[in-house]
């Protein structure tokens, strides 16, 4: 594996067109990598798409995970990958040509256990005026600045669309929680930040490498108000499945009126939609959240 900088795991489910664009970008990388495509319980297998890149990506493999779930697919990718550095890229993201070199460079420090780069928006529809930079974070777009540095807290953790782990650190952390993460039509989340959190708790450094860039699709549905109500509702459910402490409930309940006041003052809808996070959290505690 000395000739490959890292392994890239791409998990995909029923998005052949997006996967094609993702592999097109990976084929244009300036440095050699291993690419492991994990087909997560697709009704229409993506073997034909992957086969089209067999000559352009020398170290390319497809594995099929019959049980659905993004976390399960990611864990399968970890088991299949060969490198000491394992990166994850969403199937609707396109890496820049120097991405692998930039991201792998963050691990020159042996204490770095996880690193993440920039997720830059690629809009597939006209961007609404109300879709603020803060709100775009819930569509997988980062706000990490331009200077490489250590993450200051969980609010700066890398996003799953563009992150890399040292294998030893990720295995030590137990991989991705299969109780969290997308599955079917749910927007359950938090599996990537939970994994990063465990890596950090184990003493590893979490690093931000802004010049390792992917262009992350902001699809038509992510330019609609309904998506963000639903996304933040599921964020609340995800929080409840990780932390049911009275303190968390009190903080979210107290935050709701503050967020409404901030929305009235700023008209930034991120504050308005985040009230759905409180509602989702309370619904899950009451047993009314989605399975």
Secondary structure, DSSP 4 states (H G I P E B T S, - for coil): -TT-S-EEEEEESS-HHHHHHHHHHHHT-SS--EEEEEEES-SS--HHHHHTTTTTSSEEEEEEE-S--HHHHHHHHHHH--SSEEEEE-TTEEE-TTHHHHHHHGGGSTTEEEEEEEEEEEESSPPPTT--HHHHGGGT-----SS-EE--SGGGPPPTTEEEEEHHHHHHTTS--TTSS--TT-----HHHHHHHHHHHTTPEEEEEEEEEEEEEE-GGGGSHHHHHHHHHHHHHHHHHH---HHHHHHHHHHHHHHHHHHHHH--HHHHHTHHHHHHHHHHHTT-S--
